[in-house]
Amino acid sequence: MNRKVYAYLLATYGRLPQFWVSMALVIVQTVLMRVVSVIIIARLAGQVATGDLEGAKISVLAYLGVAIVGLAARLSKELIATLAENRQYDRLAVAYYKKMVGKDMAFFRDHQTGYLAGTFRQHVDSALDLIRLIRGDLIQTPISLIIPTIVLFFVSWQVGVAALGVVVAQIIYISWASSIANIYRSRTHEIYRKISGVFSDDMTNIVAYKTSGSNHGAKTISKLAAEEVQLFWRRRKVLAILDTPRDFITVLGTALAFWLVINSSSGADTTVGLVVLTVTYMFQIFQNVSNIPDLIAKHDDLVTRLYPTLDYLTDRHETIRDPKEPRPLRIKKAAINISQVSFSYPDDRGHHTPVFTNLDLYIKGGEQIGVVGLSGAGKSTLASLLMRFDDVTGGVITIDGTDIRDVRQADLRSHIAYVPQEPLLFHRTIRENLQYFGGDVSEDLMIRAAKAAHAHEFISKLPAGYDTLVGERGIKLSGGQKQRVVIARAILKNAPIMLFDEATSALDSESERIIQKALPTIIGKRTAIVIAHRLSTIAGLDRIIVMHDGMIVEQGTHRELLALQGRYHSLWQKQTAGR
C-alpha cells in the first residue's frame, strides 16, 4: 500500500523542482532551529557560568544569525511549497475528474454515485495533506532524533548510547503497537465508506425514501455507526494500554542519560554546558518520540484514504477505450450501418446474457426511423451501442463507413444529440443547462431552441426565467418540463444525428402531443433514431423498426405495418383501444 502511494506522489509532486527545493529548505530549517541553536545555547550557558561575557555576546549574535537564517528558510519553504501545491492540486483535480468521467457506463452502474463523488475530495485532499505531512513532521522528526543522538555521542558515549537506546526501543515498540492499531483503522475506513454510501444513496433517492414510510436507512446507519464506535473504543483502549510501556521507556532512558552526564562531569562549566545540552536534546528526543504514534496514525490514515482512490486512476474499469491512433469522424450523410452485431451483458458471476445476435440495420443519411418493442427487446441497448456506452461483442457499427471504434468516444458523441429516457439536468440554471452542449450560444438561438421544444412558454413564467436554478437532477421542474429542456438542449447541440431514447415517456398527454407535432421541426433533415413506447410518437417517421428478443421482426411505414396485421398492429390496437 505504502509503495503504491509513494510511487504516485513521486510521479506527481516529485516532478516539480519546487517540491525538492522546499524539502531541502525543511532540512536546513530543522538543522538550524533544532540542532545548531541548541548547541549555541548550551555553549552560551557554559560561557555565562564561567564569566566569559565576551564569548557569551558572540554566542548571542551567533544564535540570532542562525535564527534569522532558519526563519528565512522556513518562509521560503512555505512560499515555494505553496506554489508547488497549488500548481499540482489543480493538475490532480483535473486529472482525477477526467479519469472518473471517462469510466465505462458499467462502472457507474456498479458503484454508488454519492460515494464516487466523495472520492474526488478524498483523493486530492489526502494527496495534498500527505505531502504536507512528509514535508513537515516526517522529515523534521527523524532529523530531531538522529542528529541530537549523534551529538550526544560526542559529548559522552554513555549518554549517546542511552539516547540511542530510547530511540531504537521506542521505534520497535511503536511499530509493533501501530500494526495492531492498523487492523482497527482499516476496518473503520471500510465502515465509513459504507455509511457514506448509504447516506448518499438515500439523498439521491429522497422521494423514494420519503414515500416508503420506512426507516431502513436510519437502521442501517445506526448499525454501522455502532460498529464503528465499538472499533474506535477497542482501538483507543489498545492504544491507551500500549502507551504506558512506551512512556516508561522514554522516562527510564531520560533519567539514565541525566545520571550518566552528572557522573561524567568534572567541573562546573562542563556540568552546566553538558546539562543544558543533554536536557534540551533529551527532551527534544522525548517529545519527538512521543509524537511518533500520532504521526504514524495520521500518516496511515492518509495513506488508507488515498490508496483506494488510486485504483480509479488505472485503466482497470475502462474496457471501452479510445484507439491509439484515432480516425477523424467526418460526417457527410450521417448514414448508420449496424452489420452482424452481437452483444451480451455480463452478470456478477461472469456469465453472459445475449441481447443481439447478428443484428443488421441500415439507416440512410437523413432517414428518420422509429424503434418499438416490448421491454427487454433491446431498444435501449441499441442506443447504448451507438453511443459506445457499451461495445459490440461481434460485428460492426459504422457512420458514413467509419467504424465507431476507430474514433475517439468524445468525437463520436459530439456528432450525436442524445435525449435519454430519464431527463438529466445539472444542478444549475436553465440557461447553463441549455448552454452545456452548445457553448456560449446567443440569447436568440437559445430561445428559438426552447420554443421548438415547447419549453419557452413555461420558462418565461418562472420568476427568474432562464436564470432559474433547477435543483439537483432538475427536481424543481416537473418531468415534462425537464424533458422539454433536455430536448431544447439537444437542438442547440446541432448534431447531424439525433437519438431519442423513450424521450416522451415523461411527458403528459398534451405535452407529448405538442412534441409529436413539433418532432419534424426538431429533427429537421438530420438522421434520427426515435425509440418510443408510445407508437403515436413515431407514427409519422420514415420507417418503423419492430424489435422482439433482440431481433427485428417487422419494419416499414406506419401504414405498411398496420396492413401486415402483425406485432405492430397488435401493439397499436392495445394502445388505441378505447379512444
C-alpha positions as CSV (number, residue, x, y, z in Angstrom):
1,M,0.0,0.0,0.0
2,N,2.7,2.5,1.0
3,R,4.8,1.7,-2.0
4,K,2.0,2.4,-4.4
5,V,1.0,5.6,-2.7
6,Y,4.6,6.9,-2.6
7,A,5.1,5.9,-6.3
8,Y,2.1,8.0,-7.1
9,L,3.3,11.0,-5.1
10,L,6.8,10.8,-6.8
11,A,5.1,10.7,-10.2
12,T,3.0,13.8,-9.5
13,Y,4.5,16.1,-6.9
14,G,8.0,14.6,-7.4
15,R,8.2,16.0,-10.9
16,L,8.1,19.6,-9.6
17,P,11.5,21.2,-8.8
18,Q,9.8,23.4,-6.2
19,F,8.9,20.3,-4.3
20,W,12.5,19.2,-3.9
21,V,13.7,22.8,-3.1
22,S,11.0,23.0,-0.3
23,M,12.2,19.7,1.1
24,A,15.8,20.9,1.1
25,L,14.7,24.1,2.9
26,V,12.9,22.0,5.5
27,I,16.1,20.1,6.3
28,V,18.0,23.4,6.5
29,Q,15.4,24.9,8.8
30,T,15.2,21.9,11.1
31,V,19.0,21.5,11.4
32,L,19.4,25.2,12.3
33,M,16.5,25.6,14.6
34,R,16.5,22.2,16.4
35,V,20.2,21.3,16.3
36,V,22.6,24.2,15.8
37,S,20.7,26.6,18.0
38,V,20.7,24.1,20.9
39,I,24.5,23.7,20.7
40,I,24.9,27.5,20.7
41,I,22.6,27.9,23.7
42,A,24.5,25.2,25.6
43,R,27.8,26.9,24.8
44,L,26.2,30.2,25.9
45,A,25.2,28.7,29.3
46,G,28.7,27.5,29.9
47,Q,30.2,30.8,29.0
48,V,27.9,32.7,31.4
49,A,28.7,30.2,34.2
50,T,32.5,30.8,33.8
51,G,32.1,34.6,33.4
52,D,33.2,34.7,29.7
53,L,30.9,37.6,28.9
54,E,32.6,38.5,25.6
55,G,32.3,34.9,24.4
56,A,28.7,34.9,25.6
57,K,27.9,38.0,23.5
58,I,29.4,36.3,20.4
59,S,27.2,33.3,21.1
60,V,24.1,35.5,21.4
61,L,24.9,37.0,18.0
62,A,25.5,33.6,16.5
63,Y,22.2,32.4,17.9
64,L,20.5,35.4,16.3
65,G,22.1,34.8,13.0
66,V,21.2,31.1,13.0
67,A,17.6,32.0,13.9
68,I,17.3,34.6,11.1
69,V,18.6,32.1,8.5
70,G,16.3,29.4,9.9
71,L,13.2,31.7,9.8
72,A,14.1,32.8,6.2
73,A,14.4,29.2,5.2
74,R,11.0,28.5,6.8
75,L,9.4,31.4,5.0
76,S,11.0,30.5,1.7
77,K,9.9,26.9,2.1
78,E,6.3,27.8,2.8
79,L,6.1,30.2,-0.2
80,I,7.8,27.7,-2.6
81,A,5.8,24.8,-1.3
82,T,2.5,26.6,-1.6
83,L,3.2,27.5,-5.2
84,A,4.1,23.9,-6.0
85,E,1.0,22.6,-4.1
86,N,-1.4,25.0,-5.9
87,R,0.0,24.0,-9.3
88,Q,-0.1,20.3,-8.6
89,Y,-3.5,20.5,-6.8
90,D,-5.1,21.8,-10.0
91,R,-3.5,19.1,-12.1
92,L,-4.6,16.3,-9.7
93,A,-8.1,17.6,-9.5
94,V,-8.5,17.8,-13.3
95,A,-6.7,14.5,-13.9
96,Y,-8.9,12.7,-11.4
97,Y,-12.1,14.3,-12.8
98,K,-11.2,13.3,-16.4
99,K,-10.3,9.8,-15.3
100,M,-13.6,9.3,-13.4
101,V,-15.9,10.7,-16.1
102,G,-14.0,8.6,-18.6
103,K,-15.0,5.3,-16.9
104,D,-17.3,2.8,-18.7
105,M,-21.1,3.1,-18.0
106,A,-20.9,-0.3,-16.5
107,F,-18.6,1.2,-13.8
108,F,-21.2,3.7,-12.8
109,R,-23.9,1.1,-12.8
110,D,-21.9,-0.9,-10.3
111,H,-20.9,2.0,-7.9
112,Q,-22.8,4.4,-5.8
113,T,-22.7,7.8,-7.3
114,G,-22.5,9.6,-3.9
115,Y,-19.5,7.7,-2.8
116,L,-17.7,8.2,-6.1
117,A,-18.4,12.0,-5.8
118,G,-16.9,11.9,-2.3
119,T,-13.7,10.2,-3.6
120,F,-12.9,13.4,-5.6
121,R,-12.2,15.4,-2.4
122,Q,-10.8,12.3,-0.7
123,H,-8.2,11.9,-3.4
124,V,-6.9,15.4,-3.9
125,D,-7.1,16.4,-0.2
126,S,-5.4,13.2,1.0
127,A,-2.6,13.6,-1.5
128,L,-2.0,17.2,-0.5
129,D,-2.2,16.5,3.2
130,L,0.2,13.6,2.9
131,I,2.7,15.8,1.0
132,R,2.5,18.4,3.7
133,L,3.0,15.7,6.4
134,I,6.1,14.5,4.6
135,R,7.4,18.0,4.1
136,G,6.8,18.7,7.8
137,D,6.9,16.1,10.6
138,L,8.0,13.1,8.6
139,I,11.3,15.0,7.8
140,Q,11.7,17.0,10.9
141,T,11.1,14.2,13.4
142,P,13.9,11.9,12.1
143,I,16.3,14.8,12.0
144,S,15.3,15.8,15.5
145,L,16.0,12.3,16.7
146,I,19.1,11.3,14.7
147,I,21.3,14.4,14.8
148,P,20.8,15.1,18.6
149,T,21.6,11.5,19.3
150,I,24.8,11.7,17.3
151,V,25.8,14.9,19.1
152,L,25.3,13.3,22.5
153,F,27.7,10.5,21.4
154,F,30.4,13.2,21.0
155,V,29.5,14.7,24.4
156,S,29.5,11.3,26.2
157,W,29.3,7.9,24.5
158,Q,27.4,6.6,27.5
159,V,24.8,9.4,27.1
160,G,24.7,8.7,23.4
161,V,24.1,5.0,24.0
162,A,21.2,5.9,26.4
163,A,19.6,8.2,23.9
164,L,20.0,5.8,21.0
165,G,18.6,3.0,23.2
166,V,15.5,5.2,23.8
167,V,15.0,5.9,20.1
168,V,15.5,2.3,18.9
169,A,13.4,0.8,21.6
170,Q,10.6,3.2,21.0
171,I,10.6,2.8,17.3
172,I,10.5,-1.0,17.6
173,Y,7.8,-0.9,20.2
174,I,5.7,1.8,18.4
175,S,5.9,-0.2,15.1
176,W,4.6,-3.2,16.8
177,A,1.8,-1.3,18.5
178,S,0.8,0.5,15.3
179,S,0.5,-2.8,13.4
180,I,-2.2,-3.8,16.0
181,A,-4.0,-0.4,15.7
182,N,-3.9,-0.7,11.8
183,I,-6.3,-3.7,12.0
184,Y,-8.9,-1.4,13.6
185,R,-8.1,1.6,11.3
186,S,-8.7,-0.3,8.0
187,R,-12.0,-1.7,9.2
188,T,-13.1,1.8,10.4
189,H,-12.4,3.3,6.9
190,E,-14.5,0.5,5.4
191,I,-17.4,1.3,7.6
192,Y,-17.0,5.0,6.9
193,R,-17.3,4.2,3.2
194,K,-20.4,2.1,3.7
195,I,-22.1,4.9,5.8
196,S,-21.3,7.5,3.2
197,G,-22.7,5.2,0.5
198,V,-26.0,4.6,2.4
199,F,-26.4,8.3,3.1
200,S,-25.7,9.5,-0.5
201,D,-28.0,6.7,-1.8
202,D,-30.9,7.9,0.3
203,M,-30.2,11.5,-0.5
204,T,-30.2,10.8,-4.2
205,N,-33.4,8.8,-4.0
206,I,-35.0,11.1,-1.4
207,V,-38.5,10.8,-2.9
208,A,-38.5,7.0,-2.8
209,Y,-37.2,7.3,0.8
210,K,-39.9,9.6,1.9
211,T,-42.7,7.7,0.2
212,S,-41.6,4.4,1.6
213,G,-42.5,5.3,5.2
214,S,-39.6,3.2,6.2
215,N,-36.6,4.0,8.4
216,H,-34.4,1.3,6.9
217,G,-31.6,3.7,6.0
218,A,-31.5,5.0,9.6
219,K,-31.4,1.5,11.0
220,T,-28.5,0.6,8.6
221,I,-26.5,3.7,9.5
222,S,-27.2,3.1,13.2
223,K,-25.9,-0.4,13.0
224,L,-22.8,0.7,11.1
225,A,-22.2,3.6,13.4
226,A,-22.5,1.3,16.4
227,E,-19.9,-1.0,14.9
228,E,-17.6,2.0,14.2
229,V,-18.0,3.2,17.8
230,Q,-17.0,-0.3,19.1
231,L,-14.0,-0.4,16.8
232,F,-12.9,3.1,17.9
233,W,-13.3,2.1,21.6
234,R,-11.3,-1.1,21.1
235,R,-8.6,0.9,19.2
236,R,-8.4,3.6,21.8
237,K,-8.3,1.0,24.6
238,V,-5.5,-0.9,23.0
239,L,-3.5,2.3,22.3
240,A,-4.0,3.6,25.9
241,I,-2.7,0.3,27.3
242,L,0.2,0.3,24.9
243,D,1.1,3.9,25.6
244,T,2.2,3.2,29.2
245,P,5.2,1.0,28.4
246,R,6.2,3.4,25.7
247,D,6.3,6.4,28.1
248,F,8.1,4.3,30.7
249,I,10.9,3.5,28.2
250,T,11.3,7.2,27.5
251,V,11.3,8.2,31.2
252,L,13.8,5.5,32.1
253,G,16.1,6.4,29.2
254,T,16.0,10.1,30.0
255,A,16.8,9.5,33.7
256,L,19.7,7.2,32.8
257,A,21.1,9.9,30.4
258,F,20.9,12.5,33.2
259,W,22.6,10.2,35.7
260,L,25.4,9.5,33.2
261,V,26.1,13.1,32.3
262,I,26.2,14.1,36.0
263,N,28.7,11.3,36.7
264,S,30.9,12.2,33.7
265,S,31.1,15.9,34.6
266,S,34.4,17.1,36.1
267,G,33.8,20.9,36.5
268,A,31.1,23.5,37.0
269,D,31.5,24.9,33.5
270,T,31.4,21.5,31.9
271,T,28.4,20.4,34.0
272,V,26.3,23.5,33.0
273,G,27.1,23.1,29.3
274,L,26.5,19.3,29.3
275,V,23.4,19.5,31.4
276,V,21.8,22.2,29.2
277,L,22.7,20.3,26.0
278,T,21.7,16.9,27.5
279,V,18.4,18.2,29.0
280,T,17.4,20.1,25.8
281,Y,18.3,17.2,23.5
282,M,16.8,14.5,25.6
283,F,13.5,16.5,26.0
284,Q,13.6,17.1,22.2
285,I,14.1,13.4,21.7
286,F,11.4,12.6,24.2
287,Q,8.9,15.0,22.6
288,N,9.6,13.6,19.1
289,V,9.4,10.0,20.1
290,S,6.1,10.7,21.9
291,N,4.8,12.2,18.7
292,I,5.7,9.2,16.6
293,P,2.4,7.2,17.4
294,D,0.2,10.2,16.3
295,L,2.5,10.8,13.3
296,I,2.2,7.2,12.2
297,A,-1.6,7.2,12.8
298,K,-2.0,10.4,10.8
299,H,0.3,9.0,8.0
300,D,-1.5,5.7,7.9
301,D,-4.9,7.3,7.9
302,L,-4.0,9.5,4.9
303,V,-2.4,6.5,3.1
304,T,-5.5,4.4,3.8
305,R,-7.7,7.2,2.4
306,L,-5.6,7.8,-0.7
307,Y,-4.8,4.2,-1.6
308,P,-8.3,3.1,-2.8
309,T,-8.7,6.1,-5.0
310,L,-5.6,5.2,-6.9
311,D,-7.4,2.2,-8.3
312,Y,-9.7,4.6,-10.1
313,L,-6.7,6.2,-11.9
314,T,-5.9,2.9,-13.6
315,D,-7.5,1.6,-16.7
316,R,-9.0,-1.4,-14.9
317,H,-12.5,0.0,-15.1
318,E,-12.1,1.1,-18.8
319,T,-12.8,-1.7,-21.2
320,I,-14.2,0.8,-23.8
321,R,-11.1,2.8,-24.8
322,D,-10.2,5.2,-27.5
323,P,-7.9,3.9,-30.2
324,K,-4.2,4.7,-30.0
325,E,-4.4,6.3,-33.4
326,P,-8.0,7.6,-33.7
327,R,-9.5,8.5,-37.1
328,P,-11.5,11.7,-37.5
329,L,-15.2,11.2,-37.9
330,R,-16.2,13.2,-40.9
331,I,-20.0,13.3,-41.3
332,K,-21.4,13.9,-44.8
333,K,-24.6,11.9,-45.0
334,A,-24.8,10.6,-41.4
335,A,-25.7,7.1,-42.7
336,I,-25.6,4.4,-39.9
337,N,-24.9,0.8,-40.7
338,I,-25.3,-1.9,-38.0
339,S,-23.9,-5.0,-39.5
340,Q,-23.9,-8.5,-38.0
341,V,-23.9,-7.0,-34.5
342,S,-23.8,-9.3,-31.5
343,F,-23.9,-8.2,-27.9
344,S,-24.4,-9.7,-24.4
345,Y,-24.4,-8.3,-20.9
346,P,-22.1,-10.0,-18.3
347,D,-23.6,-10.8,-14.9
348,D,-21.9,-10.8,-11.5
349,R,-20.9,-14.5,-12.0
350,G,-19.2,-13.8,-15.3
351,H,-22.0,-15.4,-17.4
352,H,-23.2,-13.5,-20.4
353,T,-26.9,-12.9,-21.3
354,P,-27.2,-12.4,-25.1
355,V,-29.2,-9.4,-26.3
356,F,-28.3,-9.3,-30.1
357,T,-27.1,-12.0,-32.4
358,N,-26.1,-11.0,-35.9
359,L,-28.3,-7.9,-35.9
360,D,-28.5,-6.0,-39.2
361,L,-29.9,-2.5,-39.7
362,Y,-29.0,0.2,-42.2
363,I,-30.2,3.8,-41.8
364,K,-29.8,6.1,-44.8
365,G,-28.4,9.6,-44.2
366,G,-31.3,11.9,-43.3
367,E,-33.6,9.0,-42.7
368,Q,-35.8,9.1,-39.5
369,I,-36.7,5.8,-38.0
370,G,-38.7,4.7,-35.0
371,V,-37.8,1.7,-32.9
372,V,-40.6,0.0,-30.9
373,G,-41.0,-3.2,-28.9
374,L,-41.8,-4.6,-25.5
375,S,-39.4,-4.1,-22.6
376,G,-36.3,-6.2,-22.9
377,A,-36.5,-6.2,-26.7
378,G,-33.1,-4.4,-27.0
379,K,-34.2,-0.9,-27.9
380,S,-32.1,1.0,-25.3
381,T,-29.2,-1.4,-25.8
382,L,-29.2,-0.4,-29.4
383,A,-28.8,3.3,-28.3
384,S,-26.1,2.3,-25.8
385,L,-24.1,0.6,-28.5
386,L,-24.4,3.5,-30.9
387,M,-23.2,5.9,-28.2
388,R,-20.4,3.4,-27.3
389,F,-21.6,3.3,-23.7
390,D,-21.1,-0.4,-24.4
391,D,-19.1,-2.2,-27.1
392,V,-20.3,-4.8,-29.5
393,T,-19.0,-8.3,-29.0
394,G,-19.3,-9.1,-32.6
395,G,-20.0,-7.3,-35.9
396,V,-19.5,-3.6,-36.6
397,I,-21.3,-0.2,-36.4
398,T,-20.3,2.4,-38.8
399,I,-21.2,6.0,-39.5
400,D,-20.6,7.0,-43.1
401,G,-18.4,4.0,-43.4
402,T,-16.2,4.7,-40.3
403,D,-16.2,2.1,-37.6
404,I,-17.2,4.0,-34.4
405,R,-14.5,2.0,-32.5
406,D,-11.9,3.7,-34.6
407,V,-12.7,7.3,-33.4
408,R,-12.4,9.0,-30.1
409,Q,-15.5,8.5,-27.9
410,A,-15.8,12.3,-27.4
411,D,-15.6,12.8,-31.2
412,L,-18.4,10.2,-31.8
413,R,-20.7,11.6,-29.1
414,S,-20.2,15.2,-30.3
415,H,-21.9,14.2,-33.5
416,I,-25.0,12.7,-31.7
417,A,-27.7,14.7,-29.9
418,Y,-28.9,12.2,-27.3
419,V,-32.2,12.6,-25.4
420,P,-32.4,9.8,-22.8
421,Q,-35.5,8.3,-21.2
422,E,-34.7,9.9,-17.9
423,P,-34.4,13.7,-18.3
424,L,-31.0,14.5,-16.8
425,L,-30.3,18.1,-15.8
426,F,-27.4,19.6,-13.9
427,H,-27.9,21.5,-10.6
428,R,-27.5,24.8,-12.4
429,T,-29.8,27.4,-14.1
430,I,-31.9,26.6,-17.1
431,R,-29.6,28.8,-19.2
432,E,-26.5,26.9,-18.1
433,N,-28.2,23.6,-18.8
434,L,-29.1,24.7,-22.3
435,Q,-25.6,26.0,-23.0
436,Y,-23.9,22.9,-21.6
437,F,-23.7,21.2,-25.1
438,G,-23.8,24.3,-27.3
439,G,-21.3,26.5,-25.5
440,D,-22.0,30.2,-25.2
441,V,-24.9,30.4,-27.6
442,S,-26.7,33.6,-28.3
443,E,-29.9,34.5,-26.4
444,D,-31.9,34.4,-29.7
445,L,-30.7,31.0,-30.6
446,M,-31.4,29.6,-27.1
447,I,-35.0,31.0,-27.2
448,R,-35.6,29.6,-30.6
449,A,-34.5,26.1,-29.5
450,A,-36.7,26.4,-26.3
451,K,-39.6,27.4,-28.5
452,A,-39.0,24.5,-30.8
453,A,-39.1,22.1,-27.8
454,H,-42.2,24.0,-26.4
455,A,-40.2,24.9,-23.3
456,H,-40.1,28.7,-23.7
457,E,-43.6,29.3,-22.5
458,F,-43.2,27.7,-19.1
459,I,-39.6,29.1,-18.7
460,S,-40.9,32.6,-19.3
461,K,-43.4,32.2,-16.5
462,L,-40.8,31.3,-13.9
463,P,-39.7,34.1,-11.6
464,A,-36.1,34.1,-12.8
465,G,-36.9,32.9,-16.3
466,Y,-33.9,31.2,-17.9
467,D,-31.8,32.0,-14.8
468,T,-34.0,29.7,-12.6
469,L,-31.9,27.2,-10.7
470,V,-33.5,23.8,-11.4
471,G,-32.1,21.9,-8.4
472,E,-30.3,18.6,-8.3
473,R,-31.3,16.4,-11.2
474,G,-33.8,19.1,-12.1
475,I,-36.0,18.4,-9.1
476,K,-37.7,21.8,-9.1
477,L,-39.2,21.1,-12.5
478,S,-41.9,18.6,-13.5
479,G,-41.0,15.6,-15.5
480,G,-42.4,17.1,-18.7
481,Q,-40.7,20.4,-18.1
482,K,-37.3,18.7,-17.6
483,Q,-37.7,16.7,-20.8
484,R,-38.5,19.7,-22.8
485,V,-35.4,21.5,-21.5
486,V,-33.4,18.4,-22.4
487,I,-34.9,18.4,-25.9
488,A,-34.1,22.1,-26.3
489,R,-30.5,21.3,-25.2
490,A,-30.3,18.6,-27.9
491,I,-31.5,21.0,-30.5
492,L,-28.8,23.5,-29.5
493,K,-26.1,20.9,-29.9
494,N,-27.0,20.9,-33.6
495,A,-25.5,17.4,-34.2
496,P,-26.1,15.6,-37.5
497,I,-27.6,12.6,-35.7
498,M,-30.4,12.7,-33.1
499,L,-31.1,9.8,-30.8
500,F,-34.3,9.8,-28.7
501,D,-34.5,7.0,-26.2
502,E,-38.1,7.0,-24.9
503,A,-37.8,10.8,-24.8
504,T,-41.5,11.4,-24.5
505,S,-42.2,8.9,-21.7
506,A,-42.1,11.6,-19.0
507,L,-44.4,13.9,-20.9
508,D,-48.1,14.3,-20.1
509,S,-50.6,13.6,-23.0
510,E,-50.8,17.3,-24.0
511,S,-47.0,17.8,-23.9
512,E,-46.5,14.6,-25.8
513,R,-49.0,15.7,-28.5
514,I,-47.2,19.0,-28.8
515,I,-43.7,17.4,-29.1
516,Q,-45.1,14.8,-31.6
517,K,-46.4,17.7,-33.8
518,A,-43.0,19.5,-33.4
519,L,-40.9,16.5,-34.0
520,P,-40.3,17.1,-37.7
521,T,-39.2,20.6,-36.9
522,I,-36.9,19.4,-34.1
523,I,-35.3,16.8,-36.2
524,G,-35.1,18.7,-39.4
525,K,-33.1,17.0,-42.1
526,R,-31.0,15.1,-39.6
527,T,-30.6,11.3,-39.3
528,A,-32.8,10.3,-36.4
529,I,-33.5,7.3,-34.3
530,V,-36.6,7.6,-32.1
531,I,-37.0,4.8,-29.6
532,A,-40.6,5.0,-28.2
533,H,-43.0,3.1,-26.1
534,R,-46.0,5.1,-27.4
535,L,-46.5,4.3,-31.0
536,S,-48.2,7.6,-31.7
537,T,-44.8,9.3,-31.2
538,I,-43.2,7.6,-34.2
539,A,-46.2,7.0,-36.5
540,G,-45.1,9.8,-38.9
541,L,-41.5,8.8,-39.3
542,D,-39.9,7.4,-42.5
543,R,-39.6,3.9,-41.2
544,I,-40.5,1.9,-38.1
545,I,-38.5,-1.0,-36.7
546,V,-40.3,-3.5,-34.5
547,M,-37.9,-5.4,-32.2
548,H,-38.5,-8.6,-30.2
549,D,-36.0,-10.6,-28.2
550,G,-33.1,-8.7,-29.8
551,M,-34.3,-9.2,-33.4
552,I,-36.0,-7.0,-36.0
553,V,-39.3,-8.8,-36.6
554,E,-41.0,-6.2,-38.7
555,Q,-40.2,-2.9,-40.4
556,G,-41.9,-0.4,-42.7
557,T,-44.0,2.7,-42.5
558,H,-46.9,3.0,-40.1
559,R,-49.5,2.1,-42.7
560,E,-47.4,-0.8,-44.0
561,L,-47.0,-2.3,-40.6
562,L,-50.7,-1.9,-39.8
563,A,-51.5,-3.7,-43.0
564,L,-49.3,-6.6,-42.0
565,Q,-51.7,-7.4,-39.1
566,G,-48.6,-8.5,-37.1
567,R,-46.9,-7.5,-33.8
568,Y,-47.0,-3.7,-34.6
569,H,-50.7,-3.9,-35.4
570,S,-51.3,-5.7,-32.1
571,L,-49.4,-3.1,-30.1
572,W,-51.2,-0.3,-31.9
573,Q,-54.6,-1.8,-31.2
574,K,-53.8,-2.1,-27.5
575,Q,-52.6,1.5,-27.2
576,T,-55.5,3.0,-29.2
577,A,-58.3,0.9,-27.7
578,G,-61.0,2.9,-26.1
579,R,-60.1,6.1,-27.9
